[in-house]
C-alpha cells in the first residue's frame, strides 16, 4: 500500500506540473480519451523514475552540498529539486517515455508544483501507520 501511495503522489504531482506548465509535457494527444489512454503508462513510469531518483540520487547530492545548503539558508534545495526533475526527464528520454522538461526555470517551478501536490495527496490519503 505504501508503494501505491508513493506512486500516486509522484504521478499526481507530475500530471499537475505537465498540465500547468508549457515547459513540462508528455508526448501524445492533448485532449480527450486518447490523451488519458496514451499518457497514463508513461506518467506512471516517469513517476517511478522520479521516485527512484529522489530515493537514491537526491540524498547523496544533498549530503555533498550540505555546507552550501546551510550557506544559502536552504534555497539551494530548490535548485537540487529542479536538477532532480531535469535528471528524471533525461532518464525518461533514454527510455523513450516522451517526458520533457524545457529548461531550468520550468524544472524549478515544476519541482515546486510536484512537492506541493505531493503534500496535498499525502494529506488527502489516510495514514498508513
Phi, psi and omega in degrees: 000324180296321179296319180297317178298316179300314181295315180295325179297309179292321180296317179296317179298316179295320180296317180292319178297317179293328180286322186275330188249137176286338183274358177232125183204162172250144175292150176126189181297155184260352181202166174084187182295327180298324178298314180296317183292322184274341185253350184292315180293313175300323178299314180294322179292321177292325176297322177295316179298315179297321177296319178292320177297317180292332181277319188255319186272313186302316179299324179293316179296319179295320179295316181292333182256014183306316178300323180287327176297316178295317181298324181266011179058033176092352182293337176296336177299326176296319179294318179298317178297320178296318179295326177293324177291322177292322175297320177298318179295322178294315178294321177296324176294324178294329178265007178056050180267351176077027177256131185227142172235120186263080173098167185293317185292324174295321178294322180296310179293321179297321179292325175294317179297315180300319180294313182294316178295322177300318176299316180297317180295315179296326178288328182281331181277149179293154180294145183263006183285000000 
